[in-house]
Amino acid sequence: MLCLAFLAGVGLARRYHVDFRWWGLLIIPAALSARSRANWTVVWFIVLGLGMGLWRGGIYQHKLAQFGQYYDRHVTITAVASQDAAYGKTKQLQFDAKKVIVESTGERLTGKVSLSGFGLNAVFAGDEVQATGKLRSSLGSYQGRISYAQLVLVDHHNSIIYELRRRFTAGVQSALPEPLASFGMGLLIGQRNTLPVGISQALLMVGLTHIIAVSGYNLTILLRSADKVSGKRSKRVATLLSLALIAIFLLFAGTSASIVRAAIVSLLSIAAGYYGRSFKPLVLILLAAAITAYANPYYVWSDTSWYLSFLAFYGVMVVAPMVRSGWSQKRQDSIVLGVALESLCAELMTLPFVLFVFGQMSFIGLVANVLVVALVPLAMLLTLVAGLAGMILPAFAGWLAWPARIILTYMLDIANMLSHIPHIFVQNVGFSIVQMLVVYVMLVLVSGALYHKVRPRKVLIVKNMVVDSMSTK
C-alpha cells in the first residue's frame, strides 16, 4: 500500500502542484504503528506514500520546468553522449545525451535529450559534444530533442569499459555477417540502433521486439547460469557471483531504463534469497516500480516502456506461476510450454496498454515466441563466443562463429517468414482509456480468483484434530 500510494502521489504531482515538504513528519506515526494490523495503520502508510510521492514529483516538476524556457529557441548546448551514435533515415548521426548544459546561461538541465545532426563522422558513448540547433519538446522518456544540429566534439572521454565494448562489437561484426551481427548484439546487450529497418519491422509484426530489448529475461539467463556454476557449494559464493554478473552486465549493456529496472528486480530477488526469505512477486514489482519512480518521476508521467515492462513483469511473475501451479509435474518441466505460458501472460497484460497507446497488435506473437524465445539463451552464448573469437582469434573467427550463424539465421528466417503471412499485424485498432481500464480491472479480478484458488491452505491442529482454517471463522 505504501508503494502504491507513492506511485499515485507521483502521478498526481504532474497535475497538482502541492508543497509537501512536511511529509517527513508522517514517518513517526507510521513507524509507531508499523507492527499493528489495524485499519488506521494502513491509512497512515497510504497518507505517507501520497505525501512522499507529491513531494518527489513536485521537486522533479520544478527541475523539468527549466526546459520550458528554452523550447522552440535556437540554443547551443553541451552534453555527454550516453550511447554510440548511428546514422538514421535522414543520414544524420543520432544518439541520446545527458548532463545537458546551456552555453548561453551555464544552466544545467535535468533530463535526457535526443540529438541528431551533422559535423562529426562518429560520436561514441562518453564523448562530450556541443550541439547547436532549435530545441523542441519531445515525448516519452525524452525531455527535449534537437534535429539537424551542428555537432562539434568538445572532449573524447574514453574508458576501459567503452573501449572493450567497442572492440567486442567489432569482433562480432568481423565474425558474423550483417544483419546477423546487429541481431546478435541486440540479443546480448540490447543494441538496436544498427539493426536494419526491415528486420526491426519483421520483429515488430510477429511480436518479437522484446528479445532485442535488454530486460529481466537476459539477466535471468545470467543468474541461472551463475546458480548452476556455483551449485550448492556456498550461498555466499553464489550471491557474489550473481552480483558480479549483474555489475558486468550493467557496464557493458549500459544503464538504460529497462536495464536498470531489470537489475533492481534481480537485486531484490537475490537479497531475499540470501537471507532465506521468500518474497511475494507483487510486492517485489511494486517496490521496484517505486524505486525507479523515485529516481525519475518522468517514468510515471510519460514513459510507455516503464508501464510495458512492469505489466510484463506482472504477467510473467504473478499470473504465469499461478496458472502453472495447476499443471502436472511433467507439463511444469516442459520448456516449450513454460515459454508459451509466460509469453501469453506477458502479452495478455501488455495488450490493452499497447492498443491504447499504439493501436496495433500481432495475431501470431504466441507462435513466434514459442518458436524463437526458447533459443535465445543459446543464441546469446554462441554470439558471445563469436564476438570473443573475433576479438582474440580473428583468424579462426569464421570457424568458431558458424554455430551462431546457424541459430541466428533460423531466428531471423522464422521472423521474416511469419511476418509475410497476410493480416497477422493489425494497426489503427485502439482502445479508449475507459476500455483499457475496464479490461485491466477484469484481469485483476481474474488473477485474484486464481490466487485464491492456488494459495496455500492454512490448518489448525487442535487436540489431534486438523481443522481447515479456510472454512472456519
Buried (B, 14 or more C-beta within 10 A) or exposed (E): BBBBBBBBBBBBBBEEEEEBEEBEEBEEBBEEBEEEEEEEBBBBBBBBBBBBBBBBBBBBBEBBEBBEEBBEEEBBBBBBBBBBBBEEEEEBBBBBBBBBBBEEEEEEBBBBBBBBBEBBEEBBBBBBBBBBBBBBEBEEBBBBBBBEBBBBBEEEEEEEBBEEBBEBBBBBBBBBEEBBBBBBBBBBBBBBBBBEEEBBBBBBBBBBBBBBBBBBBBBBBBBEBBBEEBEEEEEEEBBEBBBEBBEEBBBBBBEBBBBBBBBBBBBBBBEBBBEEEEEEBBEBBBBBBBBBBBBBBBBBBBBBBBBBBBBBBBBBBBBBBBBBEEBEEEEEEEEEBBBBBBBBBBBBBBBBBBBBBBEBBBBBBBBBBBBBBBBBBEBBBBBBBBBBBBBEEEEEBBEBBEBBBEBBBBBBEBBBEBBEEEEBBEEEEBBEEEEBEEBBEEBEEEBEEBEEEBEEEEEEEEEEEEEEEEEEE
